[in-house]
Amino acid sequence: MLKKGNKLYSILTGTCPKCHSESMYLDKNPYKLGKLFKMHDRCTTCNTKYKIEPSFFYGAMYVSYGVGIAFAVAAFVISYLFVGTSLVNTFVSIVTTLIVFLPVIIRLSRNIWINFFIHYDPNVVKIN
């Protein structure tokens, strides 16, 4: 299964990319839309700064395009190929999927983006 030290662990759980100890987000639930973009400034365990530079997470928009396409393709395959709905209903299911999973796509994209630049360090020293 997913263990610390694996990039997928940090991406899927939203934990600090350097120490994998705590969530980067103030609220782990992406469906609390008021807090969707609210992040801690730094990790309390390893002091990693999440916002490396101003507007750092604008790059996550490029990642979100790819993640959105993956969700859309999955919705297409499930609705059209497995269930056998018409193309119109398949289109509706794709749009519905993208709307429902938008908060998840945003968070996944941010997690992927920051993991491009910060790597896991098993020797990180706890700052407390």
C-alpha positions in Angstrom: 0.0 0.0 0.0 1.0 3.6 0.1 3.9 4.3 2.5 5.8 7.4 3.5 8.6 8.1 1.0 6.4 7.5 -2.0 5.3 10.6 -4.0 1.9 9.1 -4.4 1.5 9.1 -0.6 2.0 12.8 -0.5 -0.1 13.5 -3.6 -3.1 11.4 -2.5 -3.1 12.4 1.2 -2.1 16.1 0.7 0.7 15.8 3.3 3.9 17.8 3.3 6.0 16.6 0.4 9.2 16.7 2.4 8.3 14.9 5.6 4.9 13.4 4.9 3.9 14.1 8.4 1.0 16.7 8.3 -1.6 18.0 5.9 -0.7 21.0 3.9 -4.3 22.2 4.1 -6.1 23.9 7.0 -9.1 21.6 6.3 -8.6 18.2 4.7 -12.1 18.1 3.3 -11.9 19.7 -0.2 -15.7 20.1 -0.3 -15.6 22.8 2.3 -15.4 25.3 -0.6 -14.6 28.3 1.6 -11.4 26.6 2.7 -10.5 24.9 -0.5 -7.4 27.0 -1.2 -6.4 27.6 2.5 -3.0 26.2 3.3 -0.6 26.3 6.1 2.3 28.6 5.4 4.9 26.1 6.6 5.0 22.5 7.9 5.2 22.4 11.7 7.3 19.3 11.5 10.1 20.2 9.0 9.5 23.9 8.5 9.1 23.5 4.7 7.6 26.5 3.1 4.7 25.5 0.8 4.3 28.6 -1.2 7.8 28.7 -2.6 7.3 32.0 -4.4 4.5 34.4 -5.0 1.9 32.8 -7.4 3.6 29.4 -7.1 0.4 27.4 -7.4 -0.6 29.1 -10.8 1.5 26.3 -12.3 -1.0 23.8 -10.9 -3.5 25.0 -13.4 -1.6 23.2 -16.1 -1.6 20.0 -14.1 -5.4 20.4 -13.4 -6.0 20.3 -17.2 -4.4 16.9 -17.4 -6.1 15.6 -14.2 -9.5 16.9 -15.5 -8.9 15.1 -18.8 -8.2 11.9 -16.8 -11.5 12.3 -14.9 -13.4 13.1 -18.1 -12.0 10.0 -19.9 -12.9 7.8 -16.9 -16.4 9.2 -17.0 -16.7 8.5 -20.7 -15.4 5.0 -20.4 -17.7 4.2 -17.6 -20.9 5.8 -19.0 -20.5 5.0 -22.7 -18.5 1.8 -22.9 -19.6 0.0 -19.7 -23.1 1.3 -19.1 -23.9 1.9 -22.8 -25.6 5.3 -22.5 -26.2 7.6 -25.5 -23.6 10.2 -26.5 -25.8 13.0 -25.1 -26.1 11.2 -21.7 -22.4 10.5 -21.8 -21.6 14.1 -22.3 -23.9 15.0 -19.4 -22.1 12.5 -17.2 -18.7 13.9 -18.2 -19.8 17.5 -17.3 -21.4 16.3 -14.1 -18.3 14.4 -13.1 -16.1 17.4 -13.7 -18.4 19.7 -11.7 -18.7 17.2 -8.8 -15.0 16.4 -8.6 -13.7 20.0 -9.2 -12.5 20.5 -5.6 -10.7 17.1 -5.7 -9.1 18.0 -9.0 -7.9 21.3 -7.7 -6.3 19.7 -4.6 -4.8 16.8 -6.5 -3.3 19.3 -9.0 -1.7 21.4 -6.2 -0.4 18.3 -4.6 1.2 17.1 -7.9 2.6 20.5 -8.6 4.4 20.9 -5.3 5.7 17.4 -5.5 7.5 18.3 -8.7 9.7 20.7 -6.7 10.0 19.3 -3.2 11.1 15.8 -2.6 10.8 13.5 0.4 13.7 13.5 2.8 13.7 10.6 5.3 16.4 12.3 7.4 14.4 15.5 8.1 14.8 16.6 11.7 11.7 17.5 13.7 11.9 21.2 14.6 9.9 21.0 17.9 
